């Protein structure tokens, strides 16, 4: 009652600040009701996590185009740079802008997730004891997800910054040079492991949390989702390591010509130029 009396006797700005303080510290509104803020933050954490998880699947499929051929990877890269729109070819700045957008979502998601992590060693020990005591598979998954998320925050930030600032250096040779000659392969190995475990666990937990596929038997659905999660993890890890091995092979073979850009076959050049000419560009 005393707190409510204080709030009622403040001006609008002071009332807003006091309301925020009450909600932040006590988890209730100035009227004594339960705060909706944690639920809203949970929703945004889920939304940003879903976006990033689906983005990583698409990103992995793009990276793996090198397994088909250098020409195919080059063509897809040009497509992402908008070569089918601009008369004078692709614009790497488009990749930089989109990478910046993903980076912002990445940071927001990390900040939202940090509020659920232990704040000190004592809280960590309590959490670890709790995880070991109840021996619950999904609780352990949360623990692994938190750990891989912590690792990914640092490694993923490095990768995204490089792509943002060097979007013009994406291609069969340029990407392979970065992996081998620029010594990025150790980071990419760790990042691949962190991303695939974190992403698959996250999407599984989102499905369970929001009941997207519950159906008539949520217990059976959870079992099927868990099997699907492991299938997705193994599939994308295998695809990721196969793609990384391909880039390493190309990078080693290309070390003596570091910095040289890939020149596509005449057939690919013909397709790109024909598409441009159809829009009134180069014939």
Rosetta silent file (secondary structure, phi, psi, omega in degrees, C-alpha in Angstrom):
SEQUENCE: XXXXXXXXXXXXXXXXXXXXXXXXXXXXXXXXXXXXXXXXXXXXXXXXXXXXXXXXXXXXXXXXXXXXXXXXXXXXXXXXXXXXXXXXXXXXXXXXXXXXXXXXXXXXXXXXXXXXXXXXXXXXXXXXXXXXXXXXXXXXXXXXXXXXXXXXXXXXXXXXXXXXXXXXXXXXXXXXXXXXXXXXXXXXXXXXXXXXXXXXXXXXXXXXXXXXXXXXXXXXXXXXXXXXXXXXXXXXXXXXXXXXXXXXXXXXXXXXXXXXXXXXXXXXXXXXXXXXXXXXXXX
SCORE:     score description
SCORE:     0.000 S_00000001
   1 L     0.000  -39.918  179.917    0.000    0.000    0.000 S_00000001
   2 H   -64.174  -40.036  179.816    2.833    2.382    0.845 S_00000001
   3 H   -64.682  -43.152  179.832    4.498    1.689   -2.542 S_00000001
   4 H   -65.854  -36.603  177.818    1.253    2.331   -4.426 S_00000001
   5 H   -63.401  -41.313  179.016    0.726    5.561   -2.476 S_00000001
   6 H   -62.428  -44.722 -178.066    4.225    6.726   -3.442 S_00000001
   7 H   -63.898  -39.683 -177.340    3.606    5.997   -7.141 S_00000001
   8 H   -68.058  -20.097 -178.089    0.276    7.820   -7.148 S_00000001
   9 L  -101.805   17.505  178.067    1.914   10.977   -5.786 S_00000001
  10 L  -106.333  158.710  174.002    4.611   11.264   -8.452 S_00000001
  11 L   -73.937  175.509 -172.420    4.523   13.151  -11.748 S_00000001
  12 H   -59.217  -46.266 -178.102    4.208   11.201  -15.014 S_00000001
  13 H   -64.890  -45.573  179.875    7.944   10.834  -15.665 S_00000001
  14 H   -65.103  -37.089  179.187    8.730    9.868  -12.071 S_00000001
  15 H   -63.907  -40.463  179.734    5.767    7.474  -12.037 S_00000001
  16 H   -64.794  -44.242  179.392    7.067    5.742  -15.177 S_00000001
  17 H   -63.972  -42.689  179.476   10.570    5.374  -13.722 S_00000001
  18 H   -65.287  -39.094  178.646    9.221    4.079  -10.406 S_00000001
  19 H   -62.668  -41.229  177.971    6.949    1.607  -12.209 S_00000001
  20 H   -63.213  -40.371  179.689    9.925    0.287  -14.170 S_00000001
  21 H   -64.433  -44.020  179.620   11.923   -0.116  -10.961 S_00000001
  22 H   -62.480  -45.476 -178.147    9.119   -2.009   -9.243 S_00000001
  23 H   -67.175  -36.627 -178.905    8.597   -4.274  -12.237 S_00000001
  24 H   -70.209  -42.324 -176.197   12.327   -4.844  -12.645 S_00000001
  25 H   -84.831  -38.764 -172.809   13.078   -5.695   -9.018 S_00000001
  26 H  -103.420  -16.125 -179.166    9.879   -7.378   -7.856 S_00000001
  27 L    74.767   18.468  177.078    8.491   -8.834  -11.086 S_00000001
  28 E  -130.444  158.487  177.505    5.096   -7.200  -10.502 S_00000001
  29 L   -81.435  173.778 -179.159    3.421   -4.100  -11.911 S_00000001
  30 L   -66.062  -19.755  178.873    2.608   -1.017   -9.842 S_00000001
  31 L   -88.742    1.365  178.444   -0.927   -2.344   -9.499 S_00000001
  32 L    91.550   -2.665  178.859    0.328   -5.529   -7.884 S_00000001
  33 L   -80.955  163.052 -179.822   -0.289   -7.748  -10.926 S_00000001
  34 E   -71.122  135.061 -177.769    2.257  -10.153  -12.333 S_00000001
  35 L   -67.182  139.449  176.646    4.589   -8.523  -14.843 S_00000001
  36 L   -91.863   -4.104 -176.317    4.168   -9.515  -18.487 S_00000001
  37 H   -59.663  -47.143  179.121    7.704   -8.429  -19.337 S_00000001
  38 H   -56.607  -38.815  179.441    9.358  -11.871  -18.845 S_00000001
  39 H   -66.566  -40.041  178.760    6.795  -13.436  -21.211 S_00000001
  40 H   -65.108  -42.719  178.634    7.394  -10.728  -23.822 S_00000001
  41 H   -64.563  -37.881  176.590   11.176  -11.177  -23.557 S_00000001
  42 H   -61.715  -41.761 -179.821   10.703  -14.956  -23.881 S_00000001
  43 H   -62.936  -44.620  179.740    8.658  -14.429  -27.044 S_00000001
  44 H   -67.538  -36.381  175.899   11.328  -12.221  -28.594 S_00000001
  45 H   -62.478  -42.143  178.538   14.055  -14.649  -27.599 S_00000001
  46 H   -65.565  -43.152 -177.708   12.103  -17.444  -29.287 S_00000001
  47 H   -64.497  -46.680  179.291   11.414  -15.351  -32.405 S_00000001
  48 H   -66.852  -36.343  178.068   15.044  -14.283  -32.865 S_00000001
  49 H   -65.648  -40.621  177.939   16.222  -17.830  -32.142 S_00000001
  50 H   -62.642  -44.994  178.577   13.835  -19.262  -34.739 S_00000001
  51 H   -59.168  -47.963 -177.452   15.053  -16.769  -37.339 S_00000001
  52 H   -66.625  -37.706  179.007   18.713  -17.534  -36.633 S_00000001
  53 H   -63.991  -46.579  178.754   18.133  -21.299  -36.613 S_00000001
  54 H   -67.508  -36.657  177.046   16.394  -21.274  -39.988 S_00000001
  55 H   -61.231  -41.346 -178.145   18.979  -18.848  -41.339 S_00000001
  56 H   -66.235  -35.235  174.918   21.792  -21.208  -40.353 S_00000001
  57 H   -61.993  -46.634  178.329   20.133  -24.074  -42.226 S_00000001
  58 H   -63.268  -41.051  179.401   19.928  -21.906  -45.333 S_00000001
  59 H   -61.676  -41.817  179.990   23.488  -20.671  -44.812 S_00000001
  60 H   -65.378  -38.264  177.554   24.791  -24.234  -44.547 S_00000001
  61 H   -64.728  -38.116  177.157   23.034  -25.212  -47.761 S_00000001
  62 H   -65.128  -47.186 -178.864   24.631  -22.215  -49.505 S_00000001
  63 H   -60.066  -36.090 -175.559   28.113  -23.035  -48.180 S_00000001
  64 H   -75.613   -4.918  178.089   27.734  -26.654  -49.289 S_00000001
  65 H   -61.363  -19.216  177.578   27.209  -25.663  -52.935 S_00000001
  66 H   -63.952  -23.555  179.662   30.986  -26.014  -53.259 S_00000001
  67 H   -71.367  -22.367  178.194   30.418  -29.779  -53.077 S_00000001
  68 L   -81.050  -55.906  175.562   28.543  -29.612  -56.384 S_00000001
  69 L  -174.682  160.609  175.591   31.071  -27.503  -58.268 S_00000001
  70 H   -63.810  -39.769  179.986   33.040  -24.240  -58.116 S_00000001
  71 H   -61.133  -41.678 -178.554   30.862  -22.867  -60.913 S_00000001
  72 H   -66.315  -42.781  178.516   27.676  -23.598  -58.981 S_00000001
  73 H   -62.313  -41.071  178.842   29.006  -21.935  -55.823 S_00000001
  74 H   -62.934  -43.124 -178.730   30.065  -18.915  -57.892 S_00000001
  75 H   -64.067  -43.763  179.110   26.635  -18.671  -59.536 S_00000001
  76 H   -64.612  -39.311  177.297   24.781  -18.823  -56.208 S_00000001
  77 H   -60.481  -45.341  178.292   27.124  -16.160  -54.787 S_00000001
  78 H   -62.255  -35.144  179.026   26.359  -13.891  -57.725 S_00000001
  79 H   -64.011  -44.487  179.338   22.646  -14.480  -57.189 S_00000001
  80 H   -65.699  -24.617  178.118   22.888  -13.337  -53.546 S_00000001
  81 L   -85.578    2.492  175.353   24.720  -10.229  -54.743 S_00000001
  82 L    79.693   29.933 -178.613   21.748   -9.382  -56.961 S_00000001
  83 L   -63.375  -20.977  179.692   23.345  -10.088  -60.349 S_00000001
  84 L   -83.543   -3.861 -179.822   19.844  -10.790  -61.721 S_00000001
  85 L  -107.489  -46.352 -173.435   18.784   -7.237  -60.788 S_00000001
  86 L   -90.768  138.334 -175.589   21.739   -4.986  -61.586 S_00000001
  87 L   -68.762  -30.185 -176.875   22.895   -4.473  -65.158 S_00000001
  88 L  -100.107   23.310  176.446   26.585   -4.318  -64.253 S_00000001
  89 L   100.506 -176.044 -176.055   26.634   -7.468  -62.120 S_00000001
  90 L   -69.737  158.294  178.531   26.252   -8.283  -58.442 S_00000001
  91 L  -119.597  103.958  179.320   26.667   -5.846  -55.553 S_00000001
  92 H   -57.531  -22.034 -179.728   28.557   -7.304  -52.539 S_00000001
  93 H   -60.477  -28.236  177.806   27.180   -4.427  -50.435 S_00000001
  94 H   -63.229  -39.794  177.696   23.847   -6.304  -50.399 S_00000001
  95 H   -66.981  -39.101  178.368   25.557   -9.187  -48.606 S_00000001
  96 H   -62.136  -43.739 -179.107   27.158   -6.716  -46.177 S_00000001
  97 H   -64.487  -45.896 -179.811   23.783   -5.141  -45.371 S_00000001
  98 H   -66.119  -38.697  177.325   22.081   -8.487  -44.824 S_00000001
  99 H   -62.328  -39.070  176.912   25.015   -9.721  -42.724 S_00000001
 100 H   -63.258  -40.069  177.430   24.700   -6.579  -40.603 S_00000001
 101 H   -62.820  -45.099  178.041   20.997   -7.279  -40.120 S_00000001
 102 H   -62.523  -38.880  179.175   21.755  -10.865  -39.050 S_00000001
 103 H   -60.684  -42.493  179.062   24.466   -9.541  -36.703 S_00000001
 104 H   -62.953  -45.959  178.067   21.937   -7.262  -34.981 S_00000001
 105 H   -61.129  -39.499  179.494   19.475  -10.161  -34.539 S_00000001
 106 H   -60.642  -45.971 -179.779   22.364  -12.291  -33.271 S_00000001
 107 H   -66.932  -43.986  179.547   23.311   -9.704  -30.615 S_00000001
 108 H   -60.169  -45.236  179.474   19.685   -9.161  -29.545 S_00000001
 109 H   -61.314  -42.501  179.796   19.159  -12.912  -29.183 S_00000001
 110 H   -63.206  -42.802 -179.990   22.350  -13.242  -27.127 S_00000001
 111 H   -64.046  -40.195  178.753   21.328  -10.391  -24.814 S_00000001
 112 H   -67.120  -36.602 -178.886   17.894  -11.921  -24.283 S_00000001
 113 H   -73.999  -29.095 -176.915   19.401  -15.342  -23.569 S_00000001
 114 H   -62.446  -26.512 -177.719   21.971  -13.958  -21.116 S_00000001
 115 L   -66.707  -15.481 -179.524   19.268  -13.098  -18.576 S_00000001
 116 L  -100.572   -2.295 -179.243   18.766  -16.840  -17.979 S_00000001
 117 L   -85.144  154.982  176.133   22.440  -17.683  -17.461 S_00000001
 118 L   -59.317  139.196 -177.417   24.049  -17.984  -14.010 S_00000001
 119 L   -88.638  -18.366 -179.798   25.340  -14.608  -12.810 S_00000001
 120 L  -152.403  178.142 -175.979   28.186  -15.953  -10.660 S_00000001
 121 H   -64.646  -37.350 -179.780   30.064  -19.129   -9.747 S_00000001
 122 H   -62.250  -44.382  177.578   27.709  -19.971   -6.899 S_00000001
 123 H   -63.864  -37.748  177.690   24.676  -19.896   -9.195 S_00000001
 124 H   -61.904  -43.708 -179.656   26.585  -22.025  -11.708 S_00000001
 125 H   -64.231  -39.379  177.583   27.344  -24.634   -9.026 S_00000001
 126 H   -62.715  -44.460  179.502   23.683  -24.686   -7.957 S_00000001
 127 H   -62.731  -46.087 -178.922   22.608  -25.154  -11.587 S_00000001
 128 H   -62.083  -42.622  178.556   25.190  -27.897  -12.196 S_00000001
 129 H   -63.280  -41.294  178.848   24.131  -29.745   -9.030 S_00000001
 130 H   -62.301  -45.692 -179.665   20.491  -29.431  -10.062 S_00000001
 131 H   -60.782  -44.776 -179.284   21.201  -30.792  -13.559 S_00000001
 132 H   -69.910  -33.941 -175.658   23.118  -33.783  -12.179 S_00000001
 133 H   -70.384  -45.865 -176.088   20.570  -34.467   -9.423 S_00000001
 134 H   -83.044  -21.178  175.921   17.428  -34.679  -11.552 S_00000001
 135 L    49.661   51.154 -178.073   19.282  -36.362  -14.467 S_00000001
 136 L  -105.550  128.202 -172.884   16.709  -35.103  -16.984 S_00000001
 137 H   -59.017  -45.816 -177.463   17.652  -35.269  -20.663 S_00000001
 138 H   -69.000  -31.474  176.025   15.970  -32.008  -21.713 S_00000001
 139 H   -66.754  -38.914  176.622   17.501  -30.144  -18.763 S_00000001
 140 H   -65.376  -36.507  177.478   20.931  -31.337  -19.871 S_00000001
 141 H   -60.968  -40.740  177.399   20.139  -30.159  -23.387 S_00000001
 142 H   -60.603  -41.605  179.978   19.481  -26.664  -21.992 S_00000001
 143 H   -61.992  -45.634  178.623   22.862  -26.770  -20.255 S_00000001
 144 H   -64.591  -37.887  179.353   24.622  -27.787  -23.503 S_00000001
 145 H   -64.884  -40.625  178.635   22.714  -25.117  -25.394 S_00000001
 146 H   -63.680  -42.034 -179.282   23.816  -22.435  -22.920 S_00000001
 147 H   -65.957  -47.973 -179.449   27.456  -23.530  -23.213 S_00000001
 148 H   -66.055  -32.492  176.465   27.476  -23.648  -27.032 S_00000001
 149 H   -64.649  -39.521  177.888   25.678  -20.292  -27.104 S_00000001
 150 H   -62.594  -43.991  178.617   28.417  -18.742  -24.976 S_00000001
 151 H   -65.384  -43.576 -175.958   31.077  -20.101  -27.342 S_00000001
 152 H   -65.754  -30.261 -179.947   29.123  -19.068  -30.410 S_00000001
 153 H   -57.609  -40.227 -178.845   28.750  -15.483  -29.211 S_00000001
 154 H   -81.455  -49.342 -176.949   32.503  -14.926  -29.636 S_00000001
 155 H   -68.456  -41.796 -179.830   33.212  -17.119  -32.672 S_00000001
 156 H   -65.445  -34.837  178.741   30.050  -16.102  -34.540 S_00000001
 157 H   -64.259  -39.294  178.235   30.769  -12.408  -33.983 S_00000001
 158 H   -62.840  -48.611 -177.965   34.184  -12.802  -35.625 S_00000001
 159 H   -62.203  -46.668 -178.692   32.720  -14.581  -38.641 S_00000001
 160 H   -63.938  -38.252  178.595   29.859  -12.125  -39.111 S_00000001
 161 H   -64.530  -41.215  179.160   32.184   -9.132  -38.851 S_00000001
 162 H   -62.266  -44.434 -179.692   34.487  -10.613  -41.501 S_00000001
 163 H   -66.185  -39.554  178.463   31.576  -11.215  -43.874 S_00000001
 164 H   -60.472  -42.194 -173.598   30.193   -7.718  -43.237 S_00000001
 165 H   -93.217  -11.184 -178.565   33.510   -6.043  -44.035 S_00000001
 166 L  -134.063   43.121 -177.480   34.717   -8.407  -46.771 S_00000001
 167 L   -64.802  -19.997  179.261   31.553   -9.336  -48.639 S_00000001
 168 L   -80.502   -2.446 -178.906   33.421   -8.910  -51.924 S_00000001
 169 L  -113.023   47.894  175.126   35.692  -11.822  -50.953 S_00000001
 170 L  -118.352  125.216 -178.392   33.162  -14.622  -51.154 S_00000001
 171 L   168.414  175.355 -178.003   33.642  -17.242  -53.832 S_00000001
 172 H   -54.379  -46.738 -179.647   35.305  -20.591  -54.545 S_00000001
 173 H   -84.230  -44.266 -176.864   38.861  -19.210  -54.309 S_00000001
 174 H   -62.121  -43.583  179.475   38.327  -16.232  -51.986 S_00000001
 175 H   -67.937  -40.415  179.051   36.468  -18.314  -49.384 S_00000001
 176 H   -66.115  -38.249  176.872   38.994  -21.149  -49.631 S_00000001
 177 H   -62.043  -40.534  179.117   41.864  -18.661  -49.220 S_00000001
 178 H   -64.007  -40.046 -178.576   40.237  -17.316  -46.061 S_00000001
 179 H   -66.860  -44.959 -172.993   39.860  -20.826  -44.662 S_00000001
 180 H   -95.888  -63.147 -173.755   43.422  -21.978  -45.381 S_00000001
 181 L   -68.177  -31.356  177.379   45.802  -19.071  -46.029 S_00000001
 182 L   -91.679    5.231  174.254   44.135  -16.783  -43.470 S_00000001
 183 L    57.131   43.813  177.694   44.055  -19.630  -40.937 S_00000001
 184 L   -93.541   -7.833 -175.219   40.330  -19.475  -40.269 S_00000001
 185 H   -62.400  -36.345  177.220   39.798  -23.233  -40.378 S_00000001
 186 H   -62.978  -40.552  178.352   40.322  -23.816  -36.602 S_00000001
 187 H   -63.778  -40.712 -176.903   37.678  -21.161  -35.840 S_00000001
 188 H   -69.093  -32.029  176.448   35.297  -22.640  -38.401 S_00000001
 189 H   -63.976  -48.798 -179.938   35.626  -26.144  -36.929 S_00000001
 190 H   -66.104  -40.032 -179.816   34.690  -24.898  -33.452 S_00000001
 191 H   -65.545  -40.515  178.724   31.982  -22.604  -34.834 S_00000001
 192 H   -60.019  -46.734  179.294   30.455  -25.439  -36.864 S_00000001
 193 H   -62.086  -46.755 -178.110   30.209  -27.666  -33.793 S_00000001
 194 H   -63.798  -45.673 -176.594   28.765  -24.883  -31.626 S_00000001
 195 H   -64.116  -47.432 -174.679   26.249  -23.711  -34.232 S_00000001
 196 H   -69.354  -38.794  177.027   24.871  -27.119  -35.168 S_00000001
 197 H   -70.227  -45.272 -178.632   24.453  -28.341  -31.592 S_00000001
 198 H   -63.675  -45.534 -177.037   23.081  -25.013  -30.370 S_00000001
 199 H   -66.326  -45.898 -178.068   20.731  -24.566  -33.318 S_00000001
 200 H   -67.919  -39.961  176.816   19.254  -28.068  -33.370 S_00000001
 201 H   -64.581  -42.110 -178.903   18.754  -28.110  -29.590 S_00000001
 202 H   -62.120  -45.342 -179.673   17.217  -24.636  -29.753 S_00000001
 203 H   -67.560  -35.851  175.866   14.718  -25.519  -32.482 S_00000001
 204 H   -63.370  -46.230 -177.760   13.779  -28.720  -30.648 S_00000001
 205 H   -68.420  -32.689  175.101   13.199  -26.826  -27.397 S_00000001
 206 H   -63.759  -43.462 -179.680   11.171  -24.160  -29.206 S_00000001
 207 H   -62.118  -40.370  179.641    8.904  -26.841  -30.680 S_00000001
 208 H   -71.303  -43.660 -175.902    8.379  -28.385  -27.244 S_00000001
 209 H   -62.303  -44.904 -175.445    7.963  -25.051  -25.451 S_00000001
 210 H   -96.499   -2.111  174.771    5.336  -23.620  -27.775 S_00000001
 211 L    65.048   35.666 -175.610    3.694  -26.964  -28.620 S_00000001
 212 L   -62.458  -35.286 -174.145    3.874  -26.486  -32.393 S_00000001
 213 L  -121.829   25.771 -174.129    3.643  -30.205  -33.183 S_00000001
 214 L   -57.653  -47.949 -177.501    2.014  -31.592  -30.016 S_00000001
 215 L    64.450 -149.316 -177.481   -0.969  -33.214  -31.714 S_00000001
 216 L   -85.392  -19.101 -177.497   -3.049  -35.655  -29.685 S_00000001
 217 L  -132.906   85.044 -177.495   -0.086  -37.248  -27.921 S_00000001
 218 H   -57.569  -33.437 -179.191    2.535  -34.661  -26.852 S_00000001
 219 H   -64.520  -45.383  177.844    4.700  -37.325  -25.172 S_00000001
 220 H   -67.367  -37.584  178.375    5.068  -39.328  -28.380 S_00000001
 221 H   -60.947  -41.451  179.539    5.576  -36.134  -30.344 S_00000001
 222 H   -61.967  -38.989  178.634    8.455  -35.166  -28.060 S_00000001
 223 H   -62.992  -43.907  179.727   10.131  -38.526  -28.700 S_00000001
 224 H   -66.297  -39.323  178.665    9.814  -38.052  -32.461 S_00000001
 225 H   -63.689  -37.853 -179.900   11.091  -34.478  -32.223 S_00000001
 226 H   -66.275  -40.217  176.081   14.125  -35.635  -30.265 S_00000001
 227 H   -64.011  -41.531  178.520   14.954  -38.221  -32.939 S_00000001
 228 H   -63.263  -38.125  179.482   14.496  -35.562  -35.617 S_00000001
 229 H   -60.139  -46.531 -179.232   16.800  -33.229  -33.679 S_00000001
 230 H   -68.265  -35.261  176.255   19.617  -35.762  -33.665 S_00000001
 231 H   -62.146  -45.713  179.746   19.073  -36.541  -37.347 S_00000001
 232 H   -62.785  -42.550  179.477   19.298  -32.823  -38.185 S_00000001
 233 H   -59.874  -50.129 -178.457   22.419  -32.432  -36.026 S_00000001
 234 H   -64.356  -42.483 -178.336   24.220  -35.352  -37.674 S_00000001
 235 H   -61.186  -49.997 -176.345   23.116  -34.330  -41.169 S_00000001
 236 H   -74.593  -27.823  173.275   24.281  -30.723  -40.929 S_00000001
 237 H   -66.366  -44.457  178.913   27.506  -31.652  -39.122 S_00000001
 238 H   -63.138  -44.432  178.887   28.323  -34.125  -41.896 S_00000001
 239 H   -63.973  -40.808 -178.738   27.401  -31.574  -44.563 S_00000001
 240 H   -66.047  -45.457 -178.983   29.394  -28.858  -42.782 S_00000001
 241 H   -70.384  -34.460  175.786   32.562  -30.896  -42.355 S_00000001
 242 H   -64.057  -42.608  179.213   32.364  -32.166  -45.941 S_00000001
 243 H   -65.643  -44.171  179.773   32.043  -28.561  -47.172 S_00000001
 244 H   -62.740  -39.046  177.678   34.891  -27.372  -44.942 S_00000001
 245 H   -62.607  -38.572  178.672   37.087  -30.213  -46.223 S_00000001
 246 H   -64.788  -43.418  178.394   36.326  -29.127  -49.800 S_00000001
 247 H   -65.335  -38.026  178.391   37.310  -25.515  -49.051 S_00000001
 248 H   -64.016  -43.515  178.853   40.504  -26.693  -47.330 S_00000001
 249 H   -60.386  -47.641  179.240   41.425  -28.814  -50.364 S_00000001
 250 H   -63.552  -42.127 -178.747   40.825  -25.896  -52.742 S_00000001
 251 H   -63.533  -38.875  177.865   42.672  -23.508  -50.425 S_00000001
 252 H   -66.085  -44.432  179.487   45.747  -25.726  -50.243 S_00000001
 253 H   -65.890  -24.529 -173.944   45.833  -26.113  -54.028 S_00000001
 254 L  -101.630    4.956 -174.465   45.387  -22.344  -54.428 S_00000001
 255 H   -57.678  -38.506 -178.776   47.972  -21.192  -51.854 S_00000001
 256 H   -70.750  -16.038  179.626   50.516  -20.144  -54.479 S_00000001
 257 H  -117.981   36.123 -177.737   47.902  -17.930  -56.133 S_00000001
 258 L   -53.323  132.286  179.440   46.480  -16.370  -52.970 S_00000001
 259 L    95.547  -17.771  178.178   44.161  -13.466  -53.746 S_00000001
 260 L   -70.258  136.391 -178.736   43.365  -14.565  -57.287 S_00000001
 261 L   -89.286  151.977 -179.456   39.622  -14.569  -57.960 S_00000001
 262 L   -71.787  135.146  175.335   37.767  -17.474  -59.470 S_00000001
 263 L  -109.468  113.751 -176.589   36.954  -17.211  -63.167 S_00000001
 264 L   -67.170  163.934  178.393   33.845  -19.217  -64.023 S_00000001
 265 L   -65.494  162.093 -178.129   33.572  -21.412  -67.092 S_00000001
 266 H   -61.018  -30.593 -179.114   32.392  -19.843  -70.337 S_00000001
 267 H   -66.262  -45.141  179.066   29.030  -21.575  -69.915 S_00000001
 268 H   -66.180  -41.614  176.933   28.357  -19.896  -66.546 S_00000001
 269 H   -59.090  -39.735 -179.533   29.547  -16.543  -67.900 S_00000001
 270 H   -63.681  -43.195 -179.054   27.160  -16.942  -70.821 S_00000001
 271 H   -63.020  -46.093 -178.100   24.193  -17.610  -68.486 S_00000001
 272 H   -64.213  -44.562 -179.158   24.984  -14.595  -66.279 S_00000001
 273 H   -68.076  -34.416  178.863   25.510  -12.270  -69.233 S_00000001
 274 H   -66.954  -42.912  177.766   22.361  -13.528  -70.934 S_00000001
 275 H   -61.822  -38.488  178.607   20.277  -12.875  -67.828 S_00000001
 276 H   -68.033  -41.587 -178.517   21.742   -9.367  -67.623 S_00000001
 277 H   -65.294  -33.198  178.493   21.090   -8.718  -71.301 S_00000001
 278 H   -61.886  -23.068  178.305   17.455   -9.756  -70.896 S_00000001
 279 L   -95.934    7.396  178.585   17.082   -6.783  -68.514 S_00000001
 280 L    95.876   14.488 -177.294   18.634   -4.385  -70.998 S_00000001
 281 L   -95.301 -140.381 -176.247   22.214   -4.707  -69.783 S_00000001
 282 L   -67.559  138.092 -179.820   25.348   -6.115  -71.381 S_00000001
 283 L   -99.386    0.000    0.000   24.690   -8.316  -74.392 S_00000001
